[in-house]
Amino acid sequence: EPEVTQTPSHQVTQMGQEVILRCVPISNHLYFYWYRQILGQKVEFLVSFYNNEISEKSEIFDDQFSVERPDGSNFTLKIRSTKLEDSAMYFCASSKLQGAGQPQHFGDGTRLSIL
Amino acid sequence: DQQVKQNSPSLSVQEGRISILNCDYTNSMFDYFLWYKKYPAEGPTFLISISSIKDKNEDGRFTVFLNKSAKHLSLHIVPSQPGDSAVYFCAASSTSGTYKYIFGTGTRLKVLA
């Protein structure tokens, strides 16, 4: 069964550094998402992306964050000037279409640790 | 922002018995609901969903019930198996929006052999 794959599985970065989290969505999916889960908290929506544009972003997704689909297969989340509070699990998700009956499929996440 | 709530952080059930996980929501614009299962060190795995035009959806051992008037949904697992032990998240979405999912805080299910 096709999967969403994320790399790396664990990223350790010094505060203030830039980090890029990578995702390969399922190949025939058109809608892409990033979510994060701070330890002990709920999974939170960050951003949705379709047709090379951001569809919606949450309050968390400020100017520090950006997303890109640099080629036909990858979907990246860049965090500039990382802060301690950016430490979390970051999940990428994709869906074929949007709507009832079109669930988002999640990758296994990247654990980001900011020191 | 507590639009989706799972009030039971944990639940223990004997193998073979029914597991019932509950979820409440507050936003009446939500019309698509999902349950995900999550094992440690893995991402959420889609289990089952329901649209607000239905009140029940069944897939094998998993059944989701939706009570729109009470803004409540539940996931029934019958019979429960030890491999079902995981954290279960409910999620809600509005199909008139961008389909972002709002997740609950999760319920950790432990099925005892």
HADDOCK unambig.tbl for C-alpha pairs under 7 A between the chains (distance, minus, plus):
assign (segid A and resid 41 and name CA) (segid B and resid 105 and name CA) 6.56 0.50 0.50
assign (segid A and resid 42 and name CA) (segid B and resid 103 and name CA) 6.52 0.50 0.50
assign (segid A and resid 42 and name CA) (segid B and resid 104 and name CA) 6.30 0.50 0.50
assign (segid A and resid 42 and name CA) (segid B and resid 105 and name CA) 4.66 0.50 0.50
assign (segid A and resid 43 and name CA) (segid B and resid 103 and name CA) 5.93 0.50 0.50
assign (segid A and resid 44 and name CA) (segid B and resid 102 and name CA) 6.95 0.50 0.50
assign (segid A and resid 44 and name CA) (segid B and resid 103 and name CA) 6.95 0.50 0.50
assign (segid A and resid 45 and name CA) (segid B and resid 100 and name CA) 6.58 0.50 0.50
assign (segid A and resid 45 and name CA) (segid B and resid 101 and name CA) 6.70 0.50 0.50
assign (segid A and resid 55 and name CA) (segid B and resid 98 and name CA) 6.86 0.50 0.50
assign (segid A and resid 56 and name CA) (segid B and resid 98 and name CA) 6.72 0.50 0.50
assign (segid A and resid 98 and name CA) (segid B and resid 99 and name CA) 6.61 0.50 0.50
assign (segid A and resid 99 and name CA) (segid B and resid 95 and name CA) 5.78 0.50 0.50
assign (segid A and resid 100 and name CA) (segid B and resid 32 and name CA) 5.98 0.50 0.50
assign (segid A and resid 100 and name CA) (segid B and resid 51 and name CA) 6.16 0.50 0.50
assign (segid A and resid 100 and name CA) (segid B and resid 95 and name CA) 6.97 0.50 0.50
assign (segid A and resid 105 and name CA) (segid B and resid 45 and name CA) 6.97 0.50 0.50
assign (segid A and resid 105 and name CA) (segid B and resid 46 and name CA) 6.72 0.50 0.50
assign (segid A and resid 106 and name CA) (segid B and resid 43 and name CA) 5.72 0.50 0.50
assign (segid A and resid 106 and name CA) (segid B and resid 44 and name CA) 5.93 0.50 0.50
assign (segid A and resid 106 and name CA) (segid B and resid 45 and name CA) 6.71 0.50 0.50
assign (segid A and resid 107 and name CA) (segid B and resid 43 and name CA) 5.28 0.50 0.50
assign (segid A and resid 108 and name CA) (segid B and resid 41 and name CA) 6.85 0.50 0.50
assign (segid A and resid 108 and name CA) (segid B and resid 42 and name CA) 4.38 0.50 0.50
assign (segid A and resid 108 and name CA) (segid B and resid 43 and name CA) 3.81 0.50 0.50
assign (segid A and resid 109 and name CA) (segid B and resid 42 and name CA) 6.91 0.50 0.50
assign (segid A and resid 109 and name CA) (segid B and resid 43 and name CA) 5.88 0.50 0.50
